Amino acid sequence: MENIISLIKLSVIIVNYNVQHFLEQCILSVLGASKNIRTEIIVVDNNSTDGSCEMILNKFPQIILLRNSENLGFSKSNNLGVEQANGEYILILNPDTVLAEDIFEEIITYSERKKDLGALGVKFIDGTGNFLPECKRNFPSIRIAIRKLLGFSNEYYANHIDQNENNKVDILTGAFMLLKREVYLKNSGFDEDYFMYGEDVDLSYKLTSRGYSNYYYGGTSIIHYKGESTIKDKNYLKNFYGAMQIFYRKHFKINNLVHFSLNVLFKGVMSYKWLTKRSSTTQSMSRNKLIYIGDDFQTYEKIKKHLQIEISEFCTTLPAKINNYELIILDNNLLSFSQIIKIFEKLGSERISKRIIPKSTNFYIGSDSSAARGEVVEF
């Protein structure tokens, strides 16, 4: 048993809260990426009530499942997962992500060459296929943070690094962070003063301030649907801006006047965004023209009947012209996740809803907005 544990190269830590279907898809992609890397998967569940744990026990008995009796938050739950981990490397991973099959080999090979490695992140795209700039960020000084709050985000994101290049970066995102386990533990992991949000900024800052380098690896992409585990309500905004306050109190010597001013600013922005969000509506995209990319005609017929769509097409490969369609469903039983991610990126500029049928499931899943929860449709 000890010999098997010592051979584990990577421990993947996934904190889950009520996103059963996104979690299942994520696990399937992790398993696909683990073919040539000895990997263990640890899911820490924060008292989900949607059947997430039952799904894991029934479908993935090889996974280490830690069940919390209450929602302990992102930081503490990840730290509990790392305590159980045996890998040389750990990957902090959100359940609303999809990974390519060759990603682990790529990032570990790259990381092995970096003697000063703190943490490593990769390129994110959202459910529409568009690039998410928050996967590489600059250090958020108070001035940059204030400008970001006021709507000026150029300095907040590391735009000097091309999205497809590899380079050192200040801040990485906790949705995907690769570290050596000894580095994570030596630097006390995520600070548990943060319930959710800010812990990734804090850890990134700790690592760079202690002589490590964080790296952005743009050679591979993941889908990050973004925010599936969190309802964008007033509590979300409170946690988000509260995390920023914790960060500045911990790492900067600011006087009471500056602290008071920041508090007023954060509360003002939080109230404005909450009111704006409540008054806004999300426009649903048209679904009258379907194209299914797969090799299972029965599945295609089921979906067509379920959606009551008359204009549709069954294909085993992506056709040259796609802009006439409004919904594309990609079947993972035929297409690899690597192929699917590339199709997402290729169609990122097209106004077409993109959905995935994960292998051996009876649902399709996806999102048309990185600012709203996604969609799961069983058929």
FENKAGI-V626252 format. One record per backbone hydrogen bond with DSSP energy under -1.0 kcal/mol. CO is the residue of the C=O (numbers start at 1). NH is the residue of the N-H. Records with the same first field share a line. If there is no record, write none. Layout:
CO = NH, NH
This chain:
1 = 5
2 = 6
5 = 8
8 = 88
9 = 89
10 = 40
11 = 91
12 = 42
13 = 93
14 = 44
16 = 46
19 = 23
20 = 24
21 = 25
22 = 26
23 = 27
24 = 28
25 = 29
26 = 30
27 = 31
28 = 32
29 = 33
38 = 9, 10
40 = 12
41 = 64
42 = 14
43 = 66
44 = 16
45 = 47, 68
51 = 55
52 = 56
53 = 57
54 = 58
55 = 59
56 = 60
60 = 63
64 = 43
66 = 45
73 = 77
74 = 78
75 = 79
76 = 80
77 = 81
78 = 82
79 = 83
88 = 181
89 = 11
90 = 179
91 = 13
92 = 177
96 = 225
98 = 223
100 = 103
102 = 106
103 = 107
104 = 108
105 = 109
106 = 110
107 = 111
108 = 112
111 = 114
114 = 117
116 = 213
119 = 215
120 = 178
121 = 217
123 = 222
124 = 132
125 = 224
126 = 129
130 = 126
132 = 135
133 = 136
136 = 158
137 = 171
139 = 141
141 = 145
142 = 146
143 = 147
144 = 148
145 = 149
146 = 150
147 = 152
148 = 151
153 = 157
156 = 138
157 = 159
158 = 161
162 = 165
167 = 216
171 = 137
173 = 176
175 = 94
177 = 92
178 = 120
179 = 90
180 = 184
181 = 185
182 = 186
183 = 187
184 = 189
185 = 188
191 = 194
195 = 74
198 = 202
199 = 203
200 = 204
201 = 205
202 = 206
203 = 207
204 = 208
205 = 209
207 = 212
208 = 211
213 = 118
214 = 169
215 = 121
216 = 167
220 = 123
222 = 125
223 = 98
227 = 230
231 = 233
233 = 237
234 = 238
235 = 239
236 = 240
237 = 241
238 = 242
239 = 243
240 = 244
241 = 245
242 = 246
243 = 247
244 = 248
245 = 249
246 = 250
247 = 251
248 = 252
252 = 254
255 = 259
256 = 260
257 = 261
258 = 262
259 = 263
260 = 264
261 = 265
262 = 266
263 = 267
264 = 268
265 = 269
266 = 270
267 = 271
268 = 272
269 = 273
270 = 274
271 = 275
272 = 276
273 = 277
274 = 278
275 = 279
289 = 326, 327
290 = 313
291 = 329
292 = 315
293 = 331
296 = 300
297 = 301
298 = 302
299 = 303
300 = 304
301 = 305
302 = 306
303 = 307
304 = 308, 309
311 = 290
313 = 292
315 = 294
322 = 325
326 = 353
327 = 291
328 = 355
329 = 293
330 = 357
331 = 334, 335
336 = 340
337 = 341
338 = 342
339 = 343
340 = 344
341 = 345
342 = 346
343 = 347
345 = 348
347 = 350
350 = 352
353 = 328
355 = 330
356 = 365
357 = 332
358 = 361
362 = 379
364 = 377
365 = 356
366 = 375
375 = 366
377 = 364
